[in-house]
Amino acid sequence: MTRCISHKKSYSSLELAEEALIEARTKYDYAPNRGPLAVYKCEDCGQYHLTSKGKMNEKLSKHLAEGKIELQKEADRWIRKLKR
C-alpha cells in the first residue's frame, strides 16, 4: 500500500473508499455536521481518502435517505447483544 504524505488512510479505488465511508457512518455515531461525508482522489498519492468537507457523496446520501445506515446500526446493536 502506498503511503500518502497526508498520513490519511488510502483506498485504491473509488468503490473501496465509498464502502469505507458508508461503513464509518454505520459504525460510529457522529454529531450532526461531523464525520466523513465524501471521498476524493488525492493529488499527492493518486489514491482515495475520506473527507468531512464538500458535498455529500451520492451513495452515502442515498443510504441515509433510504434508512439503510440506521437499519445497519440497529442490526449491529442486536448482534452485540446476542454475543453477550
SEKE-393557 format. One record per residue: residue in one letter; x, y, z of N, C-alpha, C, O in turn; residue number from 1. Coordinates in steps of 0.02 Angstrom, whole numbers, plus 32768, in hexadecimal, padded with zeros to 4 digits. Layout:
A,X,Y,Z,X,Y,Z,X,Y,Z,X,Y,Z,NUM
...
END
This chain:
M,802A,7FC5,8000,8000,8000,8000,802D,803E,8000,805E,8042,8025,1
T,801B,806D,7FD7,8040,80AB,7FD1,8031,80D7,800D,7FF8,80DD,8023,2
R,8064,80F7,8027,805C,8126,805F,8051,816C,8042,8074,8180,8014,3
C,8022,818F,805E,8015,81D4,8049,8036,8204,8079,803A,81F6,80B5,4
I,804E,823C,8060,806D,826D,808B,803B,828C,80BD,804E,82AA,80EF,5
S,7FFA,8284,80AE,7FC7,829E,80DC,7FBD,8271,8119,7F9F,8286,814A,6
H,7FD8,8234,8116,7FD1,8201,814B,7F89,81EA,8153,7F78,81CA,8185,7
K,7F5E,81FA,8123,7F19,81E2,8124,7F17,819A,810A,7F43,8185,80E4,8
K,7EE4,8175,811F,7EDC,8132,8105,7ECB,8137,80BB,7EA2,8161,80A7,9
S,7EEA,810D,8093,7EE1,810F,804A,7EBA,80D3,8031,7EBF,809C,804D,10
Y,7E93,80DE,7FFD,7E6C,80A9,7FDD,7E7E,80A9,7F93,7E82,80DF,7F74,11
S,7E88,806F,7F77,7EA1,806A,7F32,7E6C,8079,7EFD,7E7D,8085,7EC3,12
S,7E2C,8078,7F10,7DF8,8086,7EDF,7DC0,80B0,7EFE,7DB9,80B2,7F3B,13
L,7D9A,80D0,7ED4,7D61,80F7,7EEB,7D2F,80CA,7F0E,7D12,80DD,7F42,14
E,7D24,808F,7EF4,7CF4,8060,7F11,7D08,804C,7F58,7CDE,804A,7F85,15
L,7D48,803D,7F62,7D5F,802A,7FA5,7D59,8065,7FD6,7D47,805B,8010,16
A,7D67,80A0,7FBE,7D62,80DC,7FE8,7D19,80E8,7FFB,7D0A,80FA,8034,17
E,7CEB,80DF,7FCC,7CA4,80E9,7FDB,7C8B,80B5,800C,7C63,80C5,8039,18
E,7CA1,8076,8006,7C90,8042,8037,7CA9,8055,807C,7C84,804D,80AD,19
A,7CE6,806E,8080,7D03,8082,80C1,7CDC,80BD,80DE,7CD2,80C1,811A,20
L,7CC7,80EB,80B3,7CA0,8125,80C9,7C5E,810E,80E9,7C4C,8125,811F,21
I,7C3B,80E3,80C7,7BFB,80CA,80E0,7C05,80A1,8120,7BDE,80A7,814F,22
E,7C3A,8079,8121,7C49,8052,815E,7C58,807F,8199,7C42,8072,81D1,23
A,7C7E,80B4,818E,7C8E,80E3,81C4,7C4F,8104,81DE,7C46,810B,821B,24
R,7C22,8118,81B2,7BE4,8139,81C7,7BB7,8107,81EC,7B8E,811C,8215,25
T,7BBD,80C7,81DD,7B96,8094,81FF,7BB4,8083,8243,7B8F,807A,8274,26
K,7BF5,8080,8246,7C18,806A,8283,7C1A,809F,82BA,7C17,808E,82F5,27
Y,7C20,80DE,82A7,7C29,8113,82D9,7BED,8142,82DA,7BCE,814E,82A6,28
D,7BDE,815C,8315,7BA9,818D,831C,7BC7,81D3,831A,7BDF,81ED,834C,29
Y,7BC6,81F1,82E0,7BE1,8234,82D7,7BAD,8267,82EB,7B72,825E,82E0,30
A,7BC4,829E,8309,7B99,82D6,8319,7B80,82F4,82D7,7BA0,82EA,82A3,31
P,7B48,8318,82D8,7B30,8337,829B,7B66,8363,827B,7B8A,8387,829D,32
N,7B6A,835E,823A,7B9C,8384,8213,7BE4,8372,8224,7C11,839C,821C,33
R,7BEF,8336,823A,7C33,831E,824A,7C40,82DC,8226,7C11,82BC,820D,34
G,7C7E,82C8,8224,7C91,8288,8208,7C98,828A,81BC,7C88,82BC,819C,35
P,7CB2,8254,81A0,7CBD,8252,8158,7C7B,8252,8131,7C4A,8233,8146,36
L,7C7C,8276,80F9,7C3F,8278,80D0,7C4E,8272,8086,7C1F,8270,805D,37
A,7C8D,826E,8074,7C9E,8269,802D,7CE2,8246,8025,7D05,823A,8056,38
V,7CF3,8237,7FE7,7D34,821B,7FD6,7D52,8247,7F9F,7D2E,8268,7F7A,39
Y,7D94,8246,7F9B,7DB5,826C,7F66,7DF5,8249,7F52,7E13,8223,7F79,40
K,7E0A,8255,7F15,7E49,823A,7EFC,7E80,826B,7F0E,7E7E,82A5,7EFB,41
C,7EB2,8253,7F31,7EE9,827C,7F48,7F19,828C,7F0E,7F2D,8260,7EE8,42
E,7F2C,82CB,7F0A,7F5B,82E0,7ED6,7FA2,82C9,7EE6,7FCC,82C4,7EB9,43
D,7FB0,82BB,7F25,7FF4,82A8,7F38,8002,825E,7F2D,8036,824C,7F12,44
C,7FD3,8232,7F40,7FE0,81EB,7F3C,7FB7,81C7,7F07,7FC5,818D,7EF6,45
G,7F84,81E8,7EEC,7F5A,81C9,7EB9,7F27,8198,7ED5,7F01,8179,7EAE,46
Q,7F24,8190,7F17,7EF5,8164,7F37,7EB9,818D,7F4F,7EB7,81C9,7F45,47
Y,7E88,816C,7F6D,7E4C,818D,7F85,7E4E,8192,7FD1,7E66,8165,7FF3,48
H,7E33,81CA,7FEC,7E2F,81D6,8033,7DE8,81EB,8044,7DC2,8200,8019,49
L,7DD6,81E5,8085,7D96,81FE,809D,7DA0,8246,80B4,7DD6,825A,80C9,50
T,7D6A,826E,80AF,7D6E,82B3,80C5,7D2C,82C8,80E5,7CF7,82AE,80D5,51
S,7D30,82F8,8111,7CF4,8314,8131,7CE1,8356,8110,7CB4,837A,8128,52
K,7D01,8367,80D9,7CF4,83A6,80B7,7CD3,8399,8073,7CD9,8363,8056,53
G,7CB1,83CC,805B,7C93,83C8,8019,7C4D,83AC,8018,7C2C,83A6,804C,54
K,7C37,839A,7FDD,7BF4,8380,7FD1,7BF1,8336,7FE6,7C21,8311,7FDB,55
M,7BB9,8321,8003,7BB1,82DC,8019,7BB3,82AC,7FDD,7B96,82BA,7FA9,56
N,7BD6,8275,7FE6,7BDA,8241,7FB4,7B94,8227,7FA3,7B6B,821D,7FCF,57
E,7B87,821D,7F62,7B44,8208,7F4C,7B30,81C5,7F6A,7AF6,81BC,7F7F,58
K,7B5E,8196,7F6C,7B4E,8153,7F86,7B3C,8158,7FD0,7B0D,8138,7FE7,59
L,7B62,817F,7FF6,7B54,8189,803D,7B11,81AC,8046,7AE9,8197,8070,60
S,7B04,81DF,801F,7AC5,8203,8022,7A8A,81D4,8016,7A57,81D8,8039,61
K,7A91,81A9,7FE5,7A5C,8179,7FD5,7A51,8148,8010,7A18,813A,8022,62
H,7A87,812E,802C,7A82,8100,8065,7A60,8122,80A1,7A37,8103,80C3,63
L,7A71,8161,80AD,7A52,8185,80E4,7A08,8190,80D7,79DE,8186,8103,64
A,79F7,81A6,809B,79B1,81B4,8089,7985,8176,808C,794B,8179,809F,65
E,79A2,813D,807A,797C,80FE,807A,797B,80DD,80BF,795B,80A9,80C8,66
G,799F,80FA,80EF,79A0,80DE,8133,79CE,80A3,813B,79CB,8081,816F,67
K,79F7,8095,810A,7A23,805A,810D,7A58,8060,8144,7A6A,802E,8163,68
I,7A70,809C,8150,7AA3,80A6,8184,7A85,8095,81C8,7AA4,8071,81EF,69
E,7A4B,80B0,81D7,7A2A,80A2,8218,7A18,8059,8220,7A1E,803E,8256,70
L,7A01,8039,81EA,79F2,7FF1,81ED,7A30,7FC8,81FE,7A2D,7F9A,8226,71
Q,7A68,7FD9,81DF,7AA6,7FB5,81ED,7ABE,7FC2,8234,7AD6,7F94,8254,72
K,7AB6,7FFF,824C,7AC8,800E,8292,7A9F,7FE4,82C2,7AB9,7FC8,82F2,73
E,7A5E,7FDE,82B4,7A32,7FB6,82DF,7A45,7F6C,82DC,7A47,7F4A,830F,74
A,7A54,7F53,82A1,7A6A,7F0E,829A,7AAB,7F02,82C1,7AB2,7ECE,82E2,75
D,7AD9,7F30,82BD,7B18,7F2A,82E2,7B0C,7F29,832D,7B2D,7F04,8352,76
R,7ADD,7F54,8345,7ACD,7F54,838D,7AB2,7F10,83A3,7AC4,7EF7,83D8,77
W,7A86,7EF1,837B,7A6B,7EB0,838C,7AA1,7E7A,838B,7AA1,7E4E,83B5,78
I,7ACD,7E7D,835B,7B04,7E4C,8358,7B2E,7E51,8397,7B40,7E1D,83B5,79
R,7B3E,7E8E,83AD,7B66,7E96,83EA,7B40,7E7B,8427,7B5E,7E5B,8452,80
K,7AFE,7E88,842B,7AD6,7E6F,8462,7AD4,7E23,8465,7ADB,7E05,849A,81
L,7ACC,7E04,842B,7AC7,7DBB,8427,7B0A,7D99,8436,7B0B,7D5F,844A,82
K,7B41,7DBC,842C,7B83,7D9F,843A,7B92,7D9D,8484,7BC0,7D79,8498,83
R,7B6D,7DC3,84AC,7B7B,7DC5,84F4,7B6B,7D85,8516,7B74,7D7F,8553,84
END
